[in-house]
Amino acid sequence: MNLKTYGYTEIEAIPDGLLPGRVTELRRERFTVMTERGEVTAVLKGAFYHSVETRVDFPCVGDFVLLLYNESGDSLIVTILPRRSKFSRADYSGHAVGYAKTVREQVVATNFDYVFILSSLNWDFNVTRIMRYLTQVRQSGSQPVVILTKADLVVDYNLPLAEVTQSIPDVPVHAICSHTGLGLNELAPYLMPGKTVVFLGMSGVGKSSLLNELIEQDVMRVQAIREVDSRGRHTTTHRQLFMLPSGAMVIDTPGMRELGLFDADEGIRAGFTDVEEWFAQCRFKDCRHQTEPGCAVLTALADGSLPHERWEHYVAQQQENKYVQDKTSYLIDKRARNKTTAMWSKQTKKNGGWKK
């Protein structure tokens, strides 16, 4: 099997004895990896646990890895090759946002070309949520595409389509229906051989239905949404990479109730250039855009040049991003202190301990 069909590009020499592969599935601590010798199961080599600093450095679905091949048992993953794109989210470890002591980075998928942000055209349709996804996708370094699913549920899907297009004019938006095939032909330019697409969205938006339609078989179980609030039940329980008949690949992810922004400075800046362009016109360089005289933002809000809703979305994302950065820096500082303490203790023991 030619690994190039799975998007592999040899960017560095492979050491003797190691085999490159792409992680296609992860269940607990066992990985499914596609290699030139076919599909293998693999686990992490023991030394791997001592060489990484955070769980961000552990393999994720989409990663290209080097492994020690074992034809009669589990192969051993030795290292991860450099990632060209990465989608992360903030992990509050099960705590509510305001009660989390630390926030960790959770890597959802890697090495992809497009991210399909799926949102259903039912009662749960929410443009603000789409914009939050969009910020994090821009941070990932890939091309976002908004997919409005279940177009058969509305009388005229052109209305919500226009609402999204107006809010994010620089991003492709498509309305589809997986059951009738409406709009699926519009997705063909993204699903080219060797390209990888990530599916993101809440439970019940139709990720599994779209995947089944694109792969031309029922590989994912589909569940009905709750009629009361149009919210979905979890169908996808883990991340997995699928090969489509077109030669493109899809990384399907579990539904996200809430997407926590993580390290989203560049994503916010790219998504709100129309807001930040006002900052250069303020009288003071350190203007907080609250009560300062000569503030161009306040003037633009007053005369309608800058819509209040647009400004509120920007402020909300900036505040969340700062909160996450503060919590993350605490964890990084704590890890650095522990590392320094461990090195100091090791050096003390080496020198024979304390001397009076």
Salt bridges, closest charged atoms under 4 A:
GLU25 OE2 - ARG27 NE 2.71
GLU25 OE2 - HIS238 NE2 2.85
GLU53 OE2 - LYS339 NZ 3.38
ASP63 OD1 - ARG83 NE 2.84
ASP74 OD1 - ARG30 NH2 2.72
ASP91 OD2 - ARG55 NH2 2.33
GLU105 OE2 - LYS86 NZ 2.91
ASP113 OD1 - ARG84 NH1 3.25
ASP124 OD1 - ARG129 NH2 3.77
ASP124 OD1 - ARG231 NE 2.88
ASP170 OD2 - ARG138 NH2 2.78
GLU186 OE1 - HIS174 ND1 2.76
ASP229 OD2 - ARG226 NH2 2.86
GLU266 OE2 - ARG269 NH1 2.76
ASP274 OD1 - ARG310 NH2 3.01
GLU292 OE2 - ARG288 NE 3.14
GLU320 OE1 - ARG132 NH1 2.46
ASP326 OD2 - LYS322 NZ 3.10
